[in-house]
Amino acid sequence: MNTLSFYAAIAKHLASIESNLNALADIYENIEARTTLDEDLIDLLNLKADEVKTAATALKSITYSGG
């Protein structure tokens, strides 16, 4: 199986993203309020997350064509 390293790398990056999101939540709760820029960046994160989910779901529709 040639794909395990890709899934491992994705899982590692997702864990890092989750850690950063938790850190941001802590900042917004305990250190400072969100700004308009923060709100805009959160919207961009959500948009990108939707794009990633769509791309991941699309992987299931790919059919092996030989090669």
Contacts in CASP RR format, 6 or more apart in sequence:
PFRMAT RR
TARGET T0000
AUTHOR 0000-0000-0000
METHOD contacts of the structure
MODEL  1
MNTLSFYAAIAKHLASIESNLNALADIYENIEARTTLDEDLIDLLNLKAD
EVKTAATALKSITYSGG
28 34 0 8 1.000
28 38 0 8 1.000
34 42 0 8 1.000
END
